[in-house]
């Protein structure tokens, strides 16, 4: 079967109000009041940034999640189009688009994210066009609308499509989402929360034993791990002078999908995705920071 799309993404978009600060804020003490160094408005969100990374790396990419009907929704839609992401099957809901206030410590590039998402833009998987999920080589979901993500993953796998994920929070449905996707990609704290095993490598192995699929965990500055067929692969992060870490995990996932479709073995897959994430950390913003293939090759030294 011919699949016209390399990747279809269904999940969150956001307009980010980014404030750069000279120090990390705290509830009490000298940093309880901090003057803002600079501020910008840019587009991001887990799915939008991952798909922008996929498209910039050269994959045929489509966004088919929900976009709000307000000005922020228009801004996100235009940003996706500008990055080469198809939005013809995006679902428009009457209501405000997701937005986030992001505080960036300009000394380290580390960020804190405060986000808001109205219930009016929750996705019902039945809103997707028939046959859409079978038209992609990979379907990528996040965990913002977990019931819809589980339904989408189940439908896509039934159609013979690989499903990857962005899982960074733990609820009573997270284990169901892990089971539903083909290749779970999780934030560092998720495996321990699901298994009770504090050591991330052992926790990842336990999840692999439960579900039998390739599993990946991102470790931020620590790099990333994959368990594949019982073998644990680790790749350290690339050392860079971080300007802004916003969206680095989303870029990792986009680059992971690129490497997966290219046929990379797990060690090379991790190294490529780590390199893409590292490049993004040297730039400001989420979607604005996604690297192209040549940028990643330079980071890899190839």
HELIX and SHEET records of a PDB file:
HELIX    1   1 UNK A   30  UNK A   32  5                                   3    
HELIX    2   2 UNK A   46  UNK A   57  1                                  12    
HELIX    3   3 UNK A   71  UNK A   82  1                                  12    
HELIX    4   4 UNK A  119  UNK A  121  5                                   3    
HELIX    5   5 UNK A  125  UNK A  127  5                                   3    
HELIX    6   6 UNK A  133  UNK A  135  5                                   3    
HELIX    7   7 UNK A  146  UNK A  158  1                                  13    
HELIX    8   8 UNK A  174  UNK A  180  1                                   7    
HELIX    9   9 UNK A  188  UNK A  195  1                                   8    
HELIX   10  10 UNK A  200  UNK A  211  1                                  12    
HELIX   11  11 UNK A  220  UNK A  222  5                                   3    
HELIX   12  12 UNK A  248  UNK A  262  1                                  15    
HELIX   13  13 UNK A  266  UNK A  281  1                                  16    
HELIX   14  14 UNK A  287  UNK A  289  5                                   3    
HELIX   15  15 UNK A  293  UNK A  300  1                                   8    
SHEET    1   A 4 UNK A  61  UNK A  63  0                                        
SHEET    2   A 4 UNK A   5  UNK A  10  1                                        
SHEET    3   A 4 UNK A 136  UNK A 142  1                                        
SHEET    4   A 4 UNK A 162  UNK A 166  1                                        
SHEET    1   B 4 UNK A  36  UNK A  44  0                                        
SHEET    2   B 4 UNK A  14  UNK A  21 -1                                        
SHEET    3   B 4 UNK A  99  UNK A 105  1                                        
SHEET    4   B 4 UNK A 111  UNK A 116 -1                                        
SHEET    1   C 2 UNK A  66  UNK A  68  0                                        
SHEET    2   C 2 UNK A  91  UNK A  93  1                                        
SHEET    1   D 4 UNK A 184  UNK A 187  0                                        
SHEET    2   D 4 UNK A 215  UNK A 218  1                                        
SHEET    3   D 4 UNK A 224  UNK A 228 -1                                        
SHEET    4   D 4 UNK A 231  UNK A 235 -1                                        
END                                                                             
